[in-house]
Amino acid sequence: MSVIAIVAYLLIGQNKVKVISHWIYSFIVFFFAAFSLTIVNAFLGVPMIGYGLHEWGIFWLLAIFPTIAHVIFNFLLNYVNTTTVSMSILGEPIGATILAAILLGERITSLQLIGGVIALMGVSFFLLHQRKGHQVSVHTDAG
């Protein structure tokens, strides 16, 4: 289900950021997400108060870092195609894992390390292939 949400988010964003600012699009998406999650949490009875300062700090970090990343992704939709942005999103869990290890003292398992390396190699291969394809089309268009 989350894959469908990401695809819809990027495809809608690809068209909307050309009409409205990526800031406005980001705000609308983030507001809708916050509103929806608040409703779901209230419906499920998930407590939204009563947490300590440490937990609130973690909550803020969980809000800030992905928000910055998604504002950047929305900005990039003006300049690169949706496929390139969606491939770059594959790096998010790797960044989250690294931050969890640094900030929360989480241990990275060998399977996570291998998976992260494979994912980064795949993203790198894709981005390099995209770059080469773009260079070829520029040379053939100019020639």
WOLINWO-V233521 format. One record per pair of residues at least 12 apart in sequence whose C-alpha atoms are under 6 Angstrom apart, sorted by the first residue. I is the first residue (numbers start at 1). J is the second residue. Records with the same first field share a line. If there is no record, write none. Layout:
I = J  J
This chain:
14 = 77
22 = 74  75
94 = 116
